[in-house]
Amino acid sequence: MKKNILLIVLCLACTASFAQRKKKTVKKKTVAAKQAPTPQSTALQAQSAAPASTTPLKPFDRPLDGYYKKTNIQNARVTPYPSLREADVAYQKRVWREIDLRMKMNTYLASPKARLIDVLMNAVANGELTAYDATPDPKNDPDGDSFSRPLTPEQAKSRMADSSVVDKFDKDGNKIGSTIVAGEFNPDSVVKFRLKEDWLFDRQRGIFEPRIVGIAPLVKPKAGNLDVDYQPAFWIYFPDARQVLAVKEVANKHSDATGLSFDDIFMKRLFDSYIVKVSNDKDERIKDYAQGIDKLYEAEKVKKSLMDWELNLWQY
């Protein structure tokens, strides 16, 4: 009897210990299963860890910015001048005039949406136009506007950038000299342009008209405390620039649908200007013999003399 009771107690003890071991094993497997990464969690972690730049963008068609596409200006072609023979030129006068962008009629040429200087500088940088040195040469180019010395795009840009004098020091802090360092080009600093044009009377067509030969942006050099007048940075041959200007639309404060290009502005004379020089035997500029407001009076006098020549040509 005692033996049977002892066997029963041993069996119950064995059963209890086996059940407890099995319960621990199940808990360990459950915890391991919870900690083991699943394929979905691995993919999500990899996607979140990947940088945003590696995510491929879906191709899309860019929507039209508006309700119609402007193609008239982009596909514009220059209307060439009528052919002109030397034998048909009965009268010719060369005139230099300046366009001040601060004048009310010329402010649109300095609009941030479409600046004239940006059009010219981008064309020079892309090799579409050639900039010519405006430095006078006493022998070959006294006025510096005969397109005799071409500039590289880098040289043309350096002529437009503001420069500053930087002092040089040795290792002991002693000044040993100075050098000129070119700064960044600021398009808002260009407030004047100079035009060189010829007024011609064509007896074949009976027309007295101006033809622009060159255009130059003006910059004001810094020379200490001295007040230096505006000087041409470089010259651009206008007949070559016409095709570039013909495909650039000007900004208008009244309507966005202007339909006018920069070439139209110059051909139709839609700008205000004043004369600074007219060809003469002494090669004098107006400011050489007139000062202050007298310069404007003299410029108007020259303009009136050109108009009077055409009016006096006809008899009724």
PyMOL commands that set and color helices and strands:
alter all, ss='L'
color gray80, all
select helices_A, chain A and resi 2-35+39-49+52-54+86-88+104-109+116-125+153-160+187-189+238-246+262-267+286-289+294-313
alter helices_A, ss='H'
color red, helices_A
select strands_A, chain A and resi 89-100+110-111+114-115+131-133+150-151+163-169+175-182+192-202+207-219+231-232+234-237+274-278
alter strands_A, ss='S'
color yellow, strands_A
deselect
rebuild
show_as cartoon
